[in-house]
Amino acid sequence: MKLRWDHPLWRRWAPALARNLVRIYLRTCKVELVASQEVKDLAVSGQPLLFTTWHCHLVFPLFYARRYYAHLPPLVVMASPSRDGEFIAEVARGLGFLVCFGSRRKGGVQALQQMAAYLRQGHSGGLIADGSRGPARVAQKGVLYLAREAQVPIVPLAVAACRKITFNTWDRFELPLPGSRLALLVGEPLKVHPQARGPALERMRLELEARLNHLFSQSQTYYPH
């Protein structure tokens, strides 16, 4: 019997298979945390934080953030309300995340409000800065809105890999090869003022975009090729 991608049996077992592959695959990689002592102290303080990165690096920072935060409340993330989003959500739940469903085109505001409620309760969170469809490496305002409403610092992240495959996708998705050395690059926290609106919020958006692109540039040259 040929098993289609949308077959109920495949959709039932694929998330568990993906979770186990992620765990096994990432554990073959040696990870270096590159951050200032101030950021390291903040990360272990238990204060709720909002982690963000570009879509091309989405898998690895959040996986390792959850690993470092294993003793704290589960991190909350957003998945798109689609079939692919549901698959990703099942994988994320199995890795210990809480998931809210929404996208820029459907249910995004409600999902951000749900995430803000979790952050106020003491959870940290993760949100992709350039969204699920881009444009690539252009920060959207969802991260800033969430940080403002929950009053938590934004912590920008990027990943450097000594060996990787870069896919020909809209985001130029990067897949480190098994056994690679990885560096998790962590930028300085960015705080959004509770009254930030209009031009002030746009300045914060540009600042976040600049910080993420600086980390991204570092990630491309961190390991000489």
C-alpha positions as CSV (number, residue, x, y, z in Angstrom):
1,M,0.0,0.0,0.0
2,K,1.4,3.4,-1.0
3,L,1.4,5.8,2.0
4,R,0.4,9.3,0.9
5,W,1.7,12.4,2.7
6,D,-1.9,13.2,3.7
7,H,-2.7,9.7,4.8
8,P,-4.2,9.5,8.4
9,L,-1.6,7.0,9.5
10,W,1.3,9.1,8.2
11,R,-0.1,12.2,9.8
12,R,-0.5,10.3,13.1
13,W,3.0,8.9,13.2
14,A,5.1,11.5,11.3
15,P,5.3,14.1,14.2
16,A,6.7,11.5,16.6
17,L,9.2,10.4,14.0
18,A,10.2,14.0,13.3
19,R,10.6,14.7,17.0
20,N,12.9,11.7,17.5
21,L,14.9,12.6,14.4
22,V,15.4,16.2,15.6
23,R,16.5,15.0,19.1
24,I,19.0,12.4,17.7
25,Y,20.2,14.6,14.9
26,L,20.8,17.7,17.0
27,R,22.5,15.8,19.7
28,T,25.2,14.8,17.3
29,C,26.1,18.5,17.1
30,K,28.5,20.2,19.5
31,V,27.0,23.6,20.5
32,E,28.8,26.7,21.7
33,L,26.8,29.5,23.4
34,V,28.2,32.9,22.4
35,A,26.7,35.6,24.6
36,S,27.8,38.3,27.0
37,Q,27.8,37.4,30.7
38,E,24.9,39.8,31.3
39,V,22.8,37.9,28.8
40,K,23.8,34.5,30.3
41,D,22.8,35.8,33.7
42,L,19.5,37.0,32.4
43,A,18.8,33.7,30.6
44,V,19.1,31.7,33.9
45,S,17.3,34.3,36.1
46,G,13.9,32.8,35.3
47,Q,12.6,36.2,34.0
48,P,10.3,35.7,31.0
49,L,12.1,36.5,27.7
50,L,11.0,36.6,24.0
51,F,13.5,34.9,21.8
52,T,13.5,35.7,18.1
53,T,15.5,34.8,15.0
54,W,15.2,34.8,11.2
55,H,13.1,32.0,9.6
56,C,16.2,30.5,8.0
57,H,17.5,29.6,11.6
58,L,14.2,28.7,13.2
59,V,14.8,25.1,14.3
60,F,18.0,25.2,16.3
61,P,17.8,28.3,18.5
62,L,14.3,27.3,19.9
63,F,15.3,23.7,20.4
64,Y,18.3,24.7,22.4
65,A,16.4,27.4,24.3
66,R,14.0,24.7,25.4
67,R,17.0,22.5,26.4
68,Y,18.5,25.3,28.5
69,Y,15.0,26.2,30.0
70,A,14.1,22.6,30.9
71,H,13.8,23.6,34.5
72,L,11.5,26.5,33.8
73,P,7.9,26.7,32.5
74,P,7.5,25.6,28.8
75,L,8.3,28.1,26.1
76,V,5.3,29.3,24.0
77,V,5.6,29.6,20.2
78,M,3.3,30.4,17.3
79,A,2.4,28.1,14.4
80,S,0.3,28.9,11.3
81,P,-3.3,27.7,11.2
82,S,-2.6,25.3,8.3
83,R,-2.0,21.6,7.7
84,D,1.8,22.2,7.7
85,G,1.4,24.4,10.8
86,E,-0.5,21.6,12.6
87,F,2.3,19.2,11.8
88,I,4.9,21.6,13.1
89,A,2.8,22.2,16.2
90,E,2.7,18.5,17.0
91,V,6.4,18.3,16.7
92,A,6.8,21.4,18.9
93,R,4.4,20.0,21.6
94,G,6.4,16.8,21.7
95,L,9.6,18.8,22.3
96,G,8.0,20.5,25.3
97,F,6.6,23.7,23.8
98,L,3.2,25.4,24.2
99,V,1.7,26.4,20.8
100,C,-0.7,29.2,19.8
101,F,-2.1,29.2,16.2
102,G,-2.1,32.3,14.1
103,S,-0.4,34.1,11.1
104,R,-0.2,37.5,9.6
105,R,-3.3,36.7,7.4
106,K,-5.4,34.6,9.9
107,G,-5.7,34.8,13.6
108,G,-2.4,36.5,14.2
109,V,-3.6,39.2,16.6
110,Q,-5.5,36.6,18.8
111,A,-2.4,34.4,18.8
112,L,-0.2,37.2,19.9
113,Q,-2.7,38.1,22.7
114,Q,-2.7,34.4,23.8
115,M,1.1,34.4,23.8
116,A,1.2,37.7,25.8
117,A,-1.0,36.1,28.5
118,Y,1.4,33.2,28.8
119,L,4.4,35.5,29.0
120,R,2.7,37.5,31.8
121,Q,2.2,34.2,33.7
122,G,6.0,33.6,33.7
123,H,6.6,31.6,30.4
124,S,9.2,32.6,27.9
125,G,8.4,32.6,24.2
126,G,9.7,32.4,20.7
127,L,8.5,34.2,17.6
128,I,10.1,34.3,14.1
129,A,11.0,37.9,13.3
130,D,10.3,37.7,9.5
131,G,7.3,35.5,9.8
132,S,6.3,32.4,7.9
133,R,6.4,33.9,4.4
134,G,8.8,36.9,4.6
135,P,10.2,38.9,3.0
136,A,13.4,37.3,4.3
137,R,15.3,39.2,7.0
138,V,12.8,42.0,7.2
139,A,11.5,42.3,10.8
140,Q,7.7,42.3,11.2
141,K,6.0,44.1,14.0
142,G,4.5,41.1,15.7
143,V,7.6,40.5,17.9
144,L,7.6,44.1,19.0
145,Y,3.8,44.1,19.7
146,L,4.2,41.0,21.8
147,A,7.2,42.3,23.7
148,R,5.4,45.6,24.3
149,E,2.1,44.0,25.5
150,A,3.8,41.5,27.8
151,Q,6.7,43.9,28.8
152,V,9.4,41.3,28.3
153,P,12.8,41.8,26.7
154,I,13.4,40.6,23.1
155,V,16.5,38.4,22.8
156,P,17.8,38.1,19.2
157,L,19.5,34.9,18.1
158,A,21.3,33.4,15.1
159,V,23.1,30.1,14.4
160,A,26.5,29.5,12.9
161,A,27.4,26.0,11.6
162,C,30.7,24.7,10.4
163,R,29.0,22.5,7.8
164,K,25.6,23.2,6.4
165,I,23.3,23.0,3.4
166,T,21.6,26.2,2.3
167,F,18.3,25.5,0.5
168,N,17.0,27.5,-2.5
169,T,13.9,28.7,-0.6
170,W,12.5,32.2,0.0
171,D,14.4,32.4,3.4
172,R,17.6,30.5,2.2
173,F,16.9,28.0,4.9
174,E,20.1,26.6,6.5
175,L,20.4,23.0,7.6
176,P,23.6,22.1,9.6
177,L,24.9,18.7,8.8
178,P,25.0,16.0,11.5
179,G,28.1,16.2,13.7
180,S,28.6,19.9,12.9
181,R,29.9,22.4,15.4
182,L,27.2,25.0,16.1
183,A,27.4,28.4,17.7
184,L,24.3,29.9,19.1
185,L,24.9,33.7,18.8
186,V,22.9,35.7,21.3
187,G,22.5,39.5,21.0
188,E,21.8,42.1,23.7
189,P,18.2,42.3,24.9
190,L,15.9,44.9,23.4
191,K,13.2,46.4,25.6
192,V,10.0,47.9,24.0
193,H,8.5,50.8,25.9
194,P,4.8,50.3,26.8
195,Q,3.9,53.5,25.1
196,A,5.8,52.8,21.8
197,R,3.5,53.4,18.9
198,G,3.8,54.7,15.3
199,P,7.2,56.2,14.6
200,A,8.6,55.0,17.9
201,L,7.6,51.4,17.2
202,E,9.0,51.7,13.7
203,R,12.4,52.8,15.1
204,M,12.3,49.8,17.4
205,R,11.5,47.5,14.4
206,L,14.5,48.9,12.5
207,E,16.7,48.4,15.5
208,L,15.6,44.8,15.9
209,E,16.1,44.2,12.2
210,A,19.6,45.7,12.4
211,R,20.6,43.5,15.4
212,L,19.3,40.4,13.8
213,N,21.1,41.1,10.5
214,H,24.3,41.8,12.4
215,L,24.0,38.4,14.1
216,F,23.2,36.8,10.8
217,S,26.3,38.3,9.2
218,Q,28.4,37.0,12.1
219,S,26.9,33.6,11.6
220,Q,28.0,33.5,8.0
221,T,31.7,34.1,8.9
222,Y,31.9,32.6,12.3
223,Y,33.4,29.3,11.0
224,P,35.9,29.8,8.1
225,H,35.1,27.7,5.1
